[in-house]
Structures are given as C-alpha cells and as structure tokens.
C-alpha cells in the first residue's frame, strides 16, 4: 500500500532540504590575495567554460587557461588559502584537492541548474568529487545553492568568502542584470574527502563544532 501523499511529500521535502547543506566561510582570502587574484584575472587568458562541461548547454562563462602561468599562480594562491583554513579542513576532511580554476561571468553570462561532476580524471585513478568549493573574488549576484529552485533556498556570498557544499546539491548561477556592468570573478575547486558519505561528514563536522564550543 503506498504512503499517503501528505507523508510522502514531507519525506521528499526533508530529503531535498538535507542536500542544501552549505558552509560559508568569512575572510577566507586576505585583502592582499583578493587584490592579487583580481590583477591576475585582468591579465590572464580565458577560454570557453564549456570545455569542462561540454554537455551542459546552459553553461555560459569563461575559465582561465590552465596552461597560462598567471592562471597557475591563481590556482596556487587559492590552494594555499584552502590548506591553511581550519574550518574548511574540518568541513571537507580533504584527501585530494583538484587544482583550483579561476572563472569569470560577464554581463548576461549564466550557469543554469546543474549538479557537479562525480569524478575528475587525473593520476592513476579518477578523483572523486565529494565537495565543491567556490572562492569569491568579487561580490557576486545572489547565488542559488543546494536545491535551488526546488526549494527557493539561497545563500549570499561576498568578496573574500568561500562556499563549500556537497556535490549532491543542485547549483544555479543566474545572470546579472543588464545594468550591472561588473564582472563576477571566482575560483572553484573540488575535494575528495576522507569521508565519502555526506551525512557522516556533516555529522562529524557538527560534533567537532559542538566540542569546540564546550572548550
């Protein structure tokens, strides 16, 4: 006998809300790092962002050319910030980290609803992508995360912040208003966690936060 509609709707909603777990970390980047990354973004060579996701026709942005020395410098800056941040390490429990990529959205550019890739090629075996992490170099438009339009859930990020979320989340980067001539600049990377299960990872992070409050 099927569950009553009312119950099953609540159950589905609870599952969707769980997958919206997002961590925003303030002051993830220093003022000097933000300035350096902005200068790099102004000079680096950018290519079509669909090179990393050619099958998603809703993706319309540009990413720094991985062969450009300036892009490589940006990657190292972002990687160093991730490695030194204790809150980020506790949240993702990193085992392997993909080389961060500098990305940019101009006026009218957008990245429609999508889920992040499950694996990245590289080395002797593909890297599992358990957590995505975005570093904000400029103040972006409000960015939907988690279940996006399914639940109307939003997380707002600001310059110098980092946003980390499980790859089971549905992301959406809406286009900026035509009157807004700013470019949105960020760095994105993926992490293979020592704890593949998202629920277990979130529970352990919560326990570590409670322990820190207890002193």
C-alpha positions as CSV (number, residue, x, y, z in Angstrom):
1,X,0.0,0.0,0.0
2,X,1.6,3.3,-1.0
3,X,2.3,6.0,1.6
4,X,-0.3,8.8,1.9
5,X,0.5,11.7,-0.4
6,X,0.9,14.1,2.5
7,X,3.5,11.9,4.2
8,X,5.5,11.2,1.0
9,X,5.6,14.9,0.1
10,X,7.0,15.7,3.5
11,X,9.5,13.0,3.2
12,X,10.7,14.1,-0.2
13,X,10.9,17.7,1.0
14,X,13.0,16.7,4.0
15,X,15.4,14.9,1.7
16,X,15.8,17.9,-0.5
17,X,16.4,20.2,2.4
18,X,19.1,18.0,3.7
19,X,21.1,18.3,0.5
20,X,21.2,22.1,0.8
21,X,23.9,21.9,3.5
22,X,26.2,24.8,2.6
23,X,29.1,26.3,4.6
24,X,30.1,30.0,4.1
25,X,33.5,30.9,5.5
26,X,34.2,34.6,6.1
27,X,37.6,36.1,5.4
28,X,38.8,33.0,3.6
29,X,41.0,35.2,1.5
30,X,43.1,38.1,2.7
31,X,42.9,41.5,1.2
32,X,46.2,41.0,-0.5
33,X,45.1,37.7,-2.0
34,X,41.9,39.3,-3.3
35,X,43.9,42.1,-4.9
36,X,46.4,39.6,-6.5
37,X,43.6,37.4,-7.9
38,X,41.8,40.5,-9.3
39,X,45.1,41.6,-11.1
40,X,45.6,38.1,-12.4
41,X,42.0,38.0,-13.7
42,X,42.6,41.2,-15.5
43,X,45.6,39.8,-17.4
44,X,45.1,36.1,-17.6
45,X,44.0,34.2,-20.8
46,X,40.4,32.9,-20.5
47,X,38.7,30.2,-22.6
48,X,35.2,28.9,-23.0
49,X,33.9,27.5,-19.7
50,X,32.1,24.6,-21.5
51,X,35.5,23.0,-22.1
52,X,35.0,21.5,-18.6
53,X,31.3,20.6,-19.1
54,X,30.6,20.4,-22.9
55,X,27.3,18.6,-22.5
56,X,25.6,21.3,-20.4
57,X,24.2,23.9,-22.9
58,X,23.2,26.2,-20.0
59,X,26.8,26.9,-19.1
60,X,27.9,30.3,-20.3
61,X,31.1,31.6,-18.6
62,X,34.8,31.7,-19.1
63,X,37.6,30.0,-17.2
64,X,41.3,30.7,-17.1
65,X,43.5,28.7,-19.5
66,X,45.2,26.1,-17.4
67,X,48.4,26.5,-19.4
68,X,48.7,30.2,-18.6
69,X,51.3,30.9,-15.9
70,X,49.1,33.6,-14.4
71,X,46.2,31.0,-14.1
72,X,48.6,28.6,-12.4
73,X,49.6,31.4,-9.9
74,X,45.9,31.9,-9.1
75,X,45.5,28.2,-8.6
76,X,48.4,28.1,-6.1
77,X,47.0,31.2,-4.2
78,X,43.6,29.5,-3.8
79,X,45.1,26.2,-2.9
80,X,47.2,27.8,-0.1
81,X,44.2,29.5,1.3
82,X,42.3,26.2,1.4
83,X,45.1,24.4,3.1
84,X,45.5,26.9,5.9
85,X,41.8,27.3,6.8
86,X,41.0,25.0,9.7
87,X,37.2,25.4,9.3
88,X,37.4,24.3,5.7
89,X,39.6,21.3,6.6
90,X,37.2,20.2,9.3
91,X,34.2,20.6,7.0
92,X,35.6,18.6,4.0
93,X,38.2,16.4,5.6
94,X,40.3,16.6,2.4
95,X,42.2,13.7,0.9
96,X,42.8,15.1,-2.5
97,X,42.1,18.6,-3.9
98,X,41.7,19.4,-7.6
99,X,43.7,22.3,-9.0
100,X,41.5,25.4,-8.4
101,X,40.3,27.1,-11.6
102,X,39.8,30.9,-12.0
103,X,36.4,31.6,-13.6
104,X,34.5,34.8,-14.7
105,X,31.0,35.8,-15.5
106,X,30.3,38.9,-17.6
107,X,27.1,40.7,-18.2
108,X,24.4,38.2,-19.3
109,X,26.5,35.1,-18.5
110,X,24.9,32.4,-16.5
111,X,25.2,28.7,-15.5
112,X,21.8,27.1,-15.4
113,X,20.7,24.4,-12.9
114,X,23.3,21.7,-12.7
115,X,24.9,19.1,-10.4
116,X,28.7,19.0,-10.2
117,X,30.7,16.2,-11.7
118,X,31.2,13.0,-9.7
119,X,34.7,12.3,-10.8
120,X,37.7,14.2,-12.3
121,X,40.3,12.4,-14.4
122,X,43.9,12.5,-13.3
123,X,46.7,10.4,-11.9
124,X,46.4,6.7,-11.7
125,X,42.8,6.8,-10.8
126,X,40.0,9.4,-11.1
127,X,39.5,11.8,-8.3
128,X,36.1,11.5,-6.6
129,X,34.4,14.9,-6.2
130,X,32.7,14.9,-2.8
131,X,32.7,18.6,-2.1
132,X,32.7,21.7,-4.3
133,X,34.3,24.9,-3.1
134,X,34.0,28.4,-4.5
135,X,36.1,31.4,-3.5
136,X,34.5,34.8,-4.3
137,X,36.9,37.4,-5.6
138,X,34.2,40.0,-6.4
139,X,30.8,40.5,-4.8
140,X,28.5,38.3,-7.0
141,X,24.8,38.4,-7.7
142,X,22.8,36.3,-5.2
143,X,23.8,32.7,-6.0
144,X,21.4,29.8,-5.6
145,X,22.8,26.7,-4.0
146,X,21.5,23.5,-2.6
147,X,18.1,22.6,-4.1
148,X,17.9,26.0,-6.0
149,X,14.5,26.4,-7.5
150,X,13.2,23.3,-6.0
151,X,13.0,24.9,-2.5
152,X,13.8,28.5,-3.1
153,X,16.9,28.2,-0.9
154,X,19.5,30.9,-1.3
155,X,22.9,31.6,0.1
156,X,24.5,35.0,-0.4
157,X,28.3,35.3,-0.6
158,X,30.6,38.3,-0.5
159,X,34.1,39.2,-1.5
160,X,36.8,37.1,0.2
161,X,34.3,34.4,1.3
162,X,34.4,30.7,0.5
163,X,31.4,28.5,-0.1
164,X,31.6,24.7,0.3
165,X,28.8,22.2,-0.4
166,X,28.4,18.6,-1.2
167,X,28.2,17.7,-4.9
168,X,24.8,16.3,-4.4
169,X,23.5,19.9,-4.3
170,X,21.8,21.4,-7.3
171,X,23.6,24.7,-8.2
172,X,22.4,27.7,-10.3
173,X,24.3,30.8,-11.2
174,X,21.7,33.3,-12.5
175,X,22.7,36.0,-15.0
176,X,23.4,39.5,-13.7
177,X,21.1,42.4,-14.6
178,X,22.0,44.2,-17.8
179,X,22.5,47.5,-16.0
180,X,25.2,45.8,-13.7
181,X,28.5,46.1,-15.6
182,X,30.6,44.4,-13.0
183,X,32.3,41.1,-13.8
184,X,31.8,38.3,-11.2
185,X,35.1,36.6,-10.6
186,X,35.7,33.5,-8.5
187,X,37.8,30.4,-8.1
188,X,36.3,26.9,-8.0
189,X,37.8,23.6,-6.9
190,X,36.6,20.1,-5.9
191,X,37.7,18.0,-3.0
192,X,37.9,14.2,-2.5
193,X,37.1,13.7,1.2
194,X,38.5,11.1,3.6
195,X,34.8,10.6,4.5
196,X,32.9,9.9,1.2
197,X,29.4,9.8,2.9
198,X,28.0,13.3,3.1
199,X,25.7,12.5,6.0
200,X,28.6,11.1,8.1
201,X,30.8,14.0,7.1
202,X,28.2,16.6,8.2
203,X,27.6,14.8,11.5
204,X,31.3,14.7,12.3
205,X,31.7,18.4,11.4
206,X,28.7,19.2,13.7
207,X,30.2,17.2,16.5
208,X,33.6,19.0,16.1
209,X,31.8,22.3,16.3
210,X,29.9,21.3,19.4
211,X,33.2,20.2,21.0
212,X,34.9,23.5,20.2
213,X,32.0,25.3,21.9
214,X,32.5,23.2,25.0
215,X,36.1,24.2,25.1
